[in-house]
Amino acid sequence: MVAARRPTVSQAEWLAPIAASLCQPVHLRPREPQTFPSSCSRRMPSCVGLHDVMDALRSAVYPGYFCVPGVPEGDLCGQTTAALEYVAEHLPDQIGRAFALATAAEGGERASAIAREFLARLPRVQAMLATDAQAAFDGDPAATCREETIACYPGVLAVSYYRLAHELHGLGVPLVPRMITELAHSQTGIDIHPGAQIGERFFIDHGTGVVIGETTVIGKGVRMYQGVTLGALSFPADEHGNLLKGQPRHPIVEDDVILYAGATILGRVTIGRRSVIGGGVWLTRSVPPGTELSMTKGNGDSPPSA
């Protein structure tokens, strides 16, 4: 990010009215006197700040993989402690900003308590991430070691961010979890909503273009490839036409399912355990356990021919 320079006097004269207009947009004035998007007392969580927090969290849950500057690399406990100290210092501010923006109320004490609870859950998150890294190694013949999957694989990075964001989402933190998964989305092309429920040993190979919606439920040992979409078929609305939020509308994928590249599964359908959905299949119905579907065996809108 380029540091802002103080404008010259001549610049200030013509920039000031533009800044004033941006801070109080005309299209918001008739119905909302509040400045856009918030007053200085209700600041947005910072993408830059959250990026640094996530770097520290990755250092903490993968000790020795992503080093903390200023701490000897050989001091594994010191590295991890320094990473946790950074998160403990900076994450509450980001959480507090999110609560203030969403509720117009100060959430300092609440933010600190949530941050402490979140940090206490990291060993459990780390255990889940270890199963994901192992699944990546076991599922990809190109992987030479588990360390390679942690350091290099976009699917492991995206799932790492998701699992951390999912904990914050479960703790009721607004906005921040979605910002965290969008940081991973921007780096990897993998879009996982923090509200999705995903079991252990989850592996996304290659990953670009994967979409996993908010109410998706994924079991254990699921593997998917690039371009897979677990999305909604329709969007229910109330009597006024407003979309209903949080309604179950995404697929349920049971244990040990494989979803090959470009598979699209839409709606609240269930993919039975140990099923294999081939590349490019468009699926809008449930399938029983052990089903194999491919472009040559019938698509998802009609049963495969006998």
C-alpha positions in Angstrom: 0.0 0.0 0.0 1.4 3.4 -1.0 1.8 5.8 1.9 -0.4 8.9 1.6 1.5 12.2 1.0 0.3 15.5 2.5 -1.1 17.5 -0.5 0.3 20.9 -1.4 -1.7 24.0 -0.6 -2.9 24.3 -4.2 -3.9 20.6 -4.3 -5.8 21.0 -1.0 -7.9 23.7 -2.4 -9.4 21.6 -5.2 -9.2 18.2 -3.5 -11.1 19.3 -0.4 -14.5 19.5 -2.0 -14.0 16.1 -3.7 -13.1 14.6 -0.3 -16.1 16.2 1.3 -18.4 14.8 -1.5 -16.9 11.3 -1.1 -17.4 11.3 2.7 -21.1 12.4 2.3 -22.4 11.0 -1.0 -25.3 12.8 -2.6 -27.2 9.5 -3.1 -27.2 8.8 0.6 -28.1 12.2 1.9 -31.9 12.1 1.5 -32.3 9.0 3.7 -29.1 8.7 5.8 -27.3 11.6 7.4 -24.6 9.2 8.6 -21.3 9.7 6.7 -20.3 6.9 4.3 -19.6 4.2 5.3 -19.2 5.2 8.9 -18.0 7.9 11.2 -14.5 7.9 12.5 -15.8 6.3 15.7 -17.2 3.4 13.6 -14.2 2.4 11.5 -14.2 -0.6 9.1 -12.0 -3.5 9.9 -8.8 -3.1 8.0 -7.9 -5.5 5.2 -4.3 -4.7 5.7 -4.5 -5.3 9.5 -6.3 -8.6 9.0 -3.8 -9.7 6.5 -1.0 -9.2 9.1 -3.1 -11.0 11.7 -3.6 -14.0 9.4 0.1 -14.1 8.7 0.7 -14.3 12.5 -2.0 -17.0 12.8 -0.5 -19.1 10.1 2.8 -18.8 12.0 1.1 -20.0 15.1 -0.8 -23.0 13.8 2.1 -24.1 11.6 5.0 -23.7 13.9 8.3 -23.4 12.1 6.8 -22.9 8.6 6.2 -19.2 8.5 8.7 -17.4 10.6 8.1 -14.2 12.7 10.7 -11.5 12.1 12.9 -10.6 15.0 12.7 -14.0 16.7 15.4 -16.7 16.1 14.2 -19.4 13.7 15.4 -22.1 16.0 13.3 -20.8 18.9 10.1 -22.6 17.9 8.2 -21.7 21.1 9.4 -18.1 21.0 8.3 -17.9 17.4 4.8 -19.2 18.2 4.5 -17.0 21.3 5.4 -13.9 19.4 2.8 -14.8 16.7 0.1 -15.3 19.4 1.1 -12.0 21.1 0.7 -10.2 17.8 -2.8 -11.7 17.3 -3.8 -11.0 20.9 -2.8 -7.4 20.5 -4.4 -6.6 17.1 -7.3 -9.0 16.6 -9.5 -7.4 19.3 -9.3 -4.1 17.5 -10.5 -5.6 14.2 -13.4 -7.5 16.0 -14.3 -4.3 17.9 -14.5 -2.4 14.7 -16.8 -5.0 13.2 -19.2 -4.9 16.1 -19.2 -1.1 16.2 -20.0 -1.0 12.5 -22.7 -3.7 12.6 -24.4 -2.6 15.9 -23.4 1.0 16.3 -22.3 0.1 19.8 -18.8 -0.1 21.3 -17.7 -3.7 21.6 -14.3 -3.4 23.2 -14.7 -5.8 26.1 -16.7 -8.2 24.1 -14.1 -8.2 21.4 -11.3 -8.9 23.8 -13.3 -11.8 25.3 -14.0 -13.3 21.9 -10.3 -12.9 20.9 -9.3 -14.8 24.0 -11.8 -17.6 23.3 -10.7 -17.8 19.7 -7.0 -18.1 20.7 -7.9 -20.9 23.1 -9.5 -22.8 20.3 -6.3 -22.8 18.1 -5.0 -26.2 19.2 -8.3 -27.7 18.0 -8.1 -25.8 14.7 -4.5 -26.9 14.3 -5.5 -30.6 14.7 -8.1 -30.2 11.9 -5.5 -28.5 9.7 -3.1 -31.3 10.2 -5.7 -33.7 8.8 -6.2 -31.4 5.8 -2.4 -31.2 5.0 -2.2 -35.0 5.3 -5.1 -35.4 3.0 -3.4 -33.1 0.4 -0.3 -35.2 0.6 -2.2 -38.5 0.4 -4.4 -37.3 -2.4 -1.8 -35.8 -4.8 0.9 -38.0 -6.3 2.8 -34.9 -7.2 3.2 -33.9 -3.5 6.7 -34.9 -2.2 6.0 -34.3 1.5 3.4 -32.8 3.8 5.5 -29.7 4.2 5.2 -29.0 0.5 1.4 -28.9 0.8 1.5 -26.5 3.7 4.0 -24.2 2.1 2.8 -24.3 -1.5 -0.7 -25.6 -2.1 -3.5 -22.9 -2.6 -6.1 -25.4 -1.4 -4.4 -25.8 2.0 -4.0 -22.0 2.3 -7.7 -21.4 1.5 -8.9 -24.1 3.9 -6.5 -22.8 6.6 -8.1 -19.3 6.3 -11.6 -20.8 6.2 -11.1 -22.9 9.4 -9.8 -19.9 11.3 -12.6 -17.7 9.9 -15.2 -20.3 10.7 -14.3 -20.2 14.4 -14.8 -16.4 14.5 -18.1 -16.9 12.6 -19.2 -19.4 15.2 -18.4 -16.9 17.9 -20.8 -14.4 16.4 -18.2 -12.0 14.9 -19.7 -9.9 12.1 -17.8 -9.1 8.8 -14.3 -10.1 9.9 -14.7 -13.8 9.0 -15.9 -13.0 5.5 -13.1 -10.5 5.1 -10.6 -13.3 6.1 -12.0 -15.8 3.6 -12.0 -13.1 0.9 -8.3 -12.5 1.6 -7.8 -16.2 0.7 -10.1 -15.9 -2.3 -8.0 -13.0 -3.7 -4.8 -15.1 -3.3 -6.0 -18.5 -4.5 -9.3 -18.1 -6.5 -11.0 -20.3 -3.9 -14.2 -18.9 -2.4 -15.3 -20.6 0.8 -17.9 -18.9 2.9 -17.0 -19.0 6.6 -20.4 -20.3 7.5 -20.0 -23.5 5.6 -19.5 -26.7 7.7 -16.5 -28.8 6.6 -15.3 -32.0 8.2 -11.7 -33.2 8.6 -9.3 -34.4 5.9 -10.6 -31.9 3.3 -8.5 -31.5 0.2 -9.0 -29.0 -2.7 -6.5 -29.9 -5.5 -5.4 -27.0 -7.8 -8.5 -25.1 -6.6 -8.9 -22.1 -8.8 -12.6 -21.3 -9.3 -13.9 -23.4 -6.4 -17.1 -21.9 -4.8 -18.5 -23.2 -1.5 -21.7 -21.5 -0.3 -22.7 -20.4 3.2 -25.0 -23.3 4.1 -22.9 -26.1 2.5 -22.3 -29.1 4.7 -19.2 -31.2 3.8 -18.4 -34.5 5.6 -15.0 -36.1 6.3 -12.5 -37.1 3.7 -14.0 -35.1 0.8 -11.8 -34.2 -2.2 -12.5 -31.8 -4.9 -10.8 -30.2 -7.8 -10.7 -26.9 -9.6 -13.9 -25.2 -10.8 -16.3 -27.1 -8.5 -19.3 -25.1 -7.4 -21.4 -26.0 -4.4 -24.1 -23.3 -4.8 -27.7 -22.4 -4.5 -30.3 -23.3 -7.1 -32.8 -20.6 -6.0 -33.0 -17.8 -3.5 -36.1 -17.8 -1.3 -37.8 -14.5 -0.6 -40.3 -13.2 1.9 -43.7 -11.7 0.9 -42.1 -8.4 0.1 -39.6 -9.9 -2.2 -36.6 -9.5 0.1 -34.2 -12.4 0.1 -34.3 -14.6 3.2 -30.9 -14.8 4.9 -29.3 -17.9 6.3 -31.8 -20.4 4.8 -30.3 -23.9 3.9 -29.9 -23.6 0.2 -26.5 -25.3 -0.6 -25.6 -29.0 -1.0 -24.8 -31.6 1.6 -21.7 -33.6 0.6 -21.3 -36.8 2.7 -18.1 -38.5 3.7 -15.4 -39.6 1.2 -17.0 -38.0 -1.9 -14.8 -37.0 -4.8 -15.9 -34.0 -7.0 -13.9 -33.7 -10.2 -13.1 -30.5 -12.0 -15.9 -28.3 -13.1 -18.7 -30.2 -11.3 -21.6 -27.9 -10.4 -24.0 -29.0 -7.6 -26.9 -26.7 -6.8 -29.5 -26.5 -4.2 -30.1 -28.4 -0.9 -29.4 -31.8 -2.4 -27.4 -34.6 -0.8 -24.4 -36.4 -2.4 -24.3 -39.8 -0.7 -21.0 -41.0 0.9 -18.3 -42.5 -1.4 -20.0 -41.0 -4.5 -17.9 -39.8 -7.4 -19.1 -36.9 -9.4 -17.3 -36.5 -12.7 -15.9 -33.4 -14.3 -18.4 -31.0 -15.9 -21.5 -32.7 -14.4 -24.4 -30.4 -13.6 -26.3 -31.8 -10.6 -29.6 -30.5 -9.1 -30.9 -33.7 -7.4 -29.7 -35.9 -4.6 -27.8 -39.1 -5.3 -27.5 -42.2 -3.1 -24.3 -43.4 -1.5 -21.8 -45.0 -3.9 -23.2 -43.2 -7.0 -20.8 -42.6 -10.0 -21.9 -39.8 -12.3 -20.1 -38.6 -15.4 -20.9 -36.8 -18.6 -21.2 -40.2 -20.3 -23.3 -41.8 -17.5 -26.1 -39.2 -17.3 -26.3 -35.7 -15.9 -27.8 -34.5 -12.6 -31.2 -33.5 -14.0 -32.2 -37.0 -15.1 -31.4 -40.5 -13.8 -28.6 -42.3 -15.6 -29.7 -44.8 -18.2 -29.7 -48.4 -17.0 
